[in-house]
């Protein structure tokens, strides 16, 4: 286990330059790229005085290297500034309000997508029929090709507006909002024993989850198909069958276990896709998460909130990659060396 | 060297009775029809996509096959001309990221050293960032417009080419013929262009067709979020957003067709990419 510890230490040290680079990229994109943020916020018709005032307010009148040091310093202190509108709330508060909604949606979508995807992929690899394999493969291509807002709108049209099965948008019936413990409605409503809140939250999350989950499932189907196809032909599987072990046991202990590992490694990259997907899903379903916050504030050109959301997304990606790498090193000892 | 590689490439692509070739053929057919449809748009419709031509929100009819939107624009015409916008932005941006990614990857992998390590770290950081979100950030900074959208998408996908090309260049520079050329006194840039680049061709072609699907979806996302083209330029992603408001009132035709076109175009390129992948590089992985 000593080597696992040293791997984790090395990996943790690598996070520092990664986070640093990601934060620098956001800084470069928002402040150095051509395009004046002040004009972005105020619009081209603003007066010079107005622009000067906002420039001072945002600290954009200082030399670029001082801005950079201040920017990094503020992030380290957890100070993301204040919203330019809506009562000038602290950006960090705005984000913390919305953060749980995004986590809830991302987790349910990942579970749905991984489940459906791996099932379809493994069916394709294990089935004796060629037609099943072809359908499984086409599913992988087609589901990845959905444009998230379109899939969401089609589901809304058919299942919400047409059949009235699910709500069109939102996260919960506002009257049933549970008290905030974790901020995850599905969890909070159960913790407080409110079954009606739980059902309302569940009802609202179905369509966004299917939308985002389906798009994610394409990758899992593709990975699952390759992974299972590789394992099924290996000698130890043949040997297990030759020993007369039941097919269901062979599948569980000899095939599935080995096939899941490579799928897990690829999960780290899927998280980036998942987070990008939440922005579009939230914009489609008015799901009040960080992506919707970004979408909303793009319209109002709320510069500080936009910057804050981007920073949080960047940190989130670095954190998730770290966790996935460490988990993987734990599962597969070969990675540590 | 170049001609030899191209001949071999074409030789392997000739129609055969194998699944990968069917994939490429079907995908090619889909993509070709969409390209042709958008090119001959003026022959297929008499309406200008950027001016009101009829009453608003008319359902599909023989006169207006896909109906009209809230401003009275003909949706069929917007669908055809929208294809031009999408293809123009996507091809422009993919070419830009290909040129930047391939040259940086080639130089980085060939020379190695600390510059290579720094560049790789930067590229990996960009790569790990969600593509849609990075494109959104760049678009916010640059402002809306066709060319700004193309630049935003191009920047996001540079690492996709960089990583693949760098990896290949690392392997190729150790090959006997490269070492031999070096010993015979060939200049570095000559070795890169004449001996390494041609061997990267199959990889780049596959990455290009697979990457273009991501670029299409990102372009649509930018337009959907109001960061892409400026109205009234016809664009599928933008039309989807504009039509979203009218969906609860039952105006289904506004959103159904633009989104369908995005999906069909992406599937077309995916089929080509998947097929080419099987034929040319049996073990290449995609993002």
Contacts between the chains, C-beta under 8 A, distances in Angstrom:
chain1	res1	chain2	res2	distance
A	17	B	121	6.3
A	18	B	121	7.6
A	18	B	124	7.8
A	18	B	125	5.7
A	18	B	128	7.6
A	21	B	121	6.6
A	21	B	122	5.9
A	21	B	125	4.1
A	22	B	125	5.4
A	22	B	128	7.9
A	22	B	129	6.5
A	25	B	125	6.6
A	25	B	126	6.4
A	25	B	129	7.2
A	25	B	134	7.8
A	26	B	137	6.6
A	29	B	134	7.7
A	29	B	137	4.8
A	29	B	138	5.4
A	29	B	141	5.3
A	30	B	137	6.8
A	30	B	140	7.4
A	30	B	141	5.5
A	33	B	138	6.9
A	33	B	141	4.4
A	33	B	142	6.3
A	34	B	141	7.9
A	34	B	142	6.9
A	35	B	141	4.8
A	35	B	142	5.0
A	35	B	143	5.5
A	37	B	141	7.5
A	40	B	140	6.9
A	40	B	141	7.6
A	40	B	143	6.8
A	134	B	19	7.7
A	141	B	267	6.4
A	141	B	270	4.8
A	141	B	271	6.6
A	141	B	274	6.2
A	142	B	263	8.0
A	142	B	267	6.1
A	144	B	213	7.8
A	144	B	266	8.0
A	144	B	270	7.0
A	145	B	213	6.9
A	145	B	263	5.3
A	145	B	266	3.9
A	145	B	267	4.6
A	145	B	270	5.7
A	146	B	263	5.9
A	147	B	217	6.0
A	147	B	220	5.2
A	147	B	221	7.8
A	147	B	224	8.0
A	147	B	237	7.6
A	147	B	240	7.5
A	147	B	259	5.5
A	147	B	262	4.4
A	147	B	263	6.1
A	147	B	266	7.5
A	148	B	221	7.7
A	149	B	221	7.9
A	149	B	224	5.2
A	149	B	240	5.8
A	149	B	241	7.4
A	149	B	244	7.4
A	149	B	259	7.2
A	150	B	240	6.0
A	150	B	255	7.0
A	150	B	258	7.7
A	150	B	259	2.7
A	150	B	260	7.4
A	150	B	262	6.5
A	150	B	263	6.7
A	151	B	259	7.8
A	153	B	240	7.1
A	153	B	244	6.3
A	153	B	247	6.0
A	153	B	255	4.9
A	153	B	259	6.8
A	154	B	255	7.9
A	154	B	256	7.3
A	154	B	259	7.2
A	156	B	247	6.6
A	157	B	247	6.1
A	157	B	252	5.9
A	157	B	255	7.6
A	157	B	256	7.8
A	161	B	247	6.9
A	161	B	248	6.0
A	161	B	250	7.4
A	168	B	248	6.4
A	269	B	128	7.8
A	269	B	287	6.9
A	272	B	128	6.1
A	272	B	129	6.8
A	272	B	130	4.4
A	272	B	131	7.3
A	273	B	130	6.9
A	273	B	131	8.0
A	275	B	130	4.6
A	275	B	133	6.7
A	276	B	130	3.6
A	276	B	131	5.9
A	276	B	132	3.6
A	276	B	133	5.4
A	277	B	132	7.6
A	279	B	130	8.0
A	279	B	132	6.1
A	279	B	133	6.3
A	279	B	136	7.1
A	279	B	221	7.8
A	279	B	225	7.8
A	280	B	132	6.8
A	280	B	221	5.7
A	280	B	224	7.0
A	280	B	225	7.9
A	283	B	224	7.2
A	283	B	225	6.4
A	284	B	244	7.5
A	294	B	136	7.1
A	295	B	225	6.0
A	298	B	136	7.6
A	298	B	140	6.5
A	298	B	225	6.4
A	298	B	226	6.6
A	298	B	227	6.9
A	299	B	226	6.9
A	306	B	140	6.2
A	310	B	133	6.9
A	310	B	137	5.3
A	313	B	129	7.8
A	313	B	130	6.7
A	313	B	133	5.4
A	314	B	129	6.4
A	317	B	128	5.6
A	317	B	129	6.0
A	317	B	130	6.7
A	318	B	128	7.5
A	321	B	128	6.0
